[in-house]
């Protein structure tokens, strides 16, 4: 069955990037609809009452559109509807670990690290809230390093974050880190295990569209799209 897809997203939003990576890895085509969600466009709020991205709209040939809202719901739908390229392992323990880490990044990592950095680097610029506050940037960078120490240890005994298979956990982590890296704030040299893991992800075809992202007035670090960084 032919399915038309449109993804409403913001290119520098980690939640949106998770969905883009999953769609790319599963080789599912979609129309790209970059959205200024902070302006609360009517089309977005009609699709998702929260007014937040991402929103994936699927329209089967001859059928009614299905609007899928919020990252976790979209990812679970993609895994159930398109299982040919699985992003959760068959092993129950590894699946549970992937879900744990997915929640870790979307809650704890965002609260302690990326939330500080991206609010100061992106949201304040877009909303006209003034220059970044150095105290918040320091807090975010300290939180980031604490998480990277944990990940470096985790990756000592694993091929991917949750175990043997690439999973949603890897895409959640990479989505957050890739936006931080866009601004040049990832301390790669201090965390060689994380850097090696990220290099593998960065080289995958699903990741390449993210490396082409640019937003007016927000310029990436020079190494951002360099596969060898």
N, C-alpha and C positions, 0 to 999 in steps of 0.2 A: 504494500500500500504506500502510495506517495504521501508524504507529510511535508507541508510547508511550515517553516519555523522562523520566528522573529524573536530576537533577544534584545530586550530593552535593558540597557546597562550603562554604567559609567566606566570608561576605560581604566581609570586609576583607583577603582574600588575593589578591594580584595575579595569581597563576596561575589561580585560580578566576574572577576577573573577565575574563581573556582569553577563556575559554570562554563565559561568559555574553554577552559582546559579540559573539562569532562566532555564537552561536545566535540572538541577537536580530537581527543584520544579515541572516542567512540566513532569518529569519522562521520559525524552527523552534520549535514550542511544547515546553515541558518543565515537569515538576513540580519545584518548588523544595524542596530538602532541606538547609537550613543545618545544618552538622555541627560539633560541638566535637571536632575531630580530635585535639587535644592530650590528650583523655581516652581516646583509643584505643578508640572504640566497636567492639563485635564486628562489627556489620554492615559498617563501613568496612573493617576489616582482613580480613574475609572477601572483600570485593570487590577490595581492593588490599592485598597483603601489606606494602607499605611503610607503610601506615597514613596516607597523605597524600591530601589533596584536590588537585584535583578528580577525581571519578569520574563518568562519564556512563554510565548504563545505558539501553540501547535495547532495546525489546521489540517486534518486528514482530507484527502481528496473526496469532495462531495459531502464532507461532514461539518460539524460545528466546531468553532475555535475553542480550544482549551487553554485558559490562562493559568500558568503555574507560577506562584509567587513565593519568594523567600528561598534562600540558597539551599537549605537542608531538604526542603520539600522537592525542589527541582532535581537535586542530585539523586534522591531516592527514586523519583519517577524515572529518571534516565537509566538507573541501574535495573529497575524492574521491567521497563518497556523495551530496553535495548541491551539484552544480556550477552550478546555475542562477543563484545569486548568488555569483560567484567572489570570493575574497579573496586570490588570487594572480593577478598579471597574466598575460596571454598571452605577453608579451615575455619571453624567457628571462633576459635581463640584469636586468630589473626583478624577476622572480621570485627570482633569486639574491640581489639586494639586499634584498628583503623577508626572506628567510631569514637573511641575515647580521645584519640589525638585530634580528630576533626573538631570535636567539642572543645578541646584544649585550646586550639588556635582561634576558634571563633569566639571564645569567651575569655580565657585567662590571658593568652598572648595579646589579644586585642586590648584588654583592660590594662595590662601592665606595660606594654611596649608599643605596639603599632598605633593604638588609639592616641597616645600622646603625640607621636611623631607625625602622623598623618593629619591630625587636627591642626597642628601648628604649620605644617608644610603645605597642606592642600585646602582644608576646609576654611581656615581663616582667610586665605587668599580669595577663594571663590565667594565667600560671604561678606567680604570687605570688613573683616574684624580687626584689622591692624596687623602689625608685624608679629613674628613668632616670639613667644616668651622663652627665654633661655632656660629658666628653671624647668619648664615642662619638657623641653628638648633633652636636657640632662637626665630627667627622670625616665623618659622613654628610652634613651640610649642605655641607661643602667639596666632597665628591665629587659631590654633586648639581649644584652650580654648574658644575663642570668639564664634566659631561655636557651641561648645558643650553647652554653656550657652543658645544659641538660641534653640537647640534641646531639652534640658532639659525642657524648658518652653513649647515648642510645645507638648511634650509628656505628659504634665500634664492633657490634656483634650482629648487625643487620644490613641487608642489601638495600632495603627501602625502610621508611620510617616505621611501618607496622609489621615488617617481617620480610618475607621472600618476594612479595608481589608489590608492584606499584599500585597505589590505592588513593582514595579520596583524601587520606591523611597527607600524602605527599603534595597533592594539589592545594590543600588548605594552607599548608606551611609555605609553599612556593608562592601562592597568591599574595599572602601578606608580605613575605620577604621581597618579592619582586617590586612591589610599590616602594618599599623602603630603599631598595637598591636603585630605583629610578632617581632618587635624590642623592645617591652616593653615601648613604649612612650605614651600609652593611660592613662590619669589620671582618671581611673575609679572611685576611691573613692570620687572624688570631684563632680561627676555627677551621682547620684544614679538612676535617671530616665533613662538616656541613658544606664547605665549599665544593668538595668532590661530589657530594650528593646533588647539590644545586646545579653543577656543571652537567651532570647526566640529564637532569630535567630540562635545563636550558637548551640542550641540543635536540630535544624531541620535536617533531613537526608540530605537535599541538601547541608548543610554547612560542613558536615563531611569530604569530600575530601579535602577541603581547610585546615583543621586542620592537615592533613597529609603532606602538602607541605613542602619540604625542598629544599634548593639550596646550592650547594657546596660553602663553605666559608661564607655563610650567615646563621647564626644559630638563631633559634627563642628564645624568652624569655621563661623561664621555665613554665609559666602559659598559654602559647599560646594555647595549645590543651586541657587544663583543662576545662571541662564544668562548673565547679563550680568557676573557677578562684578566 
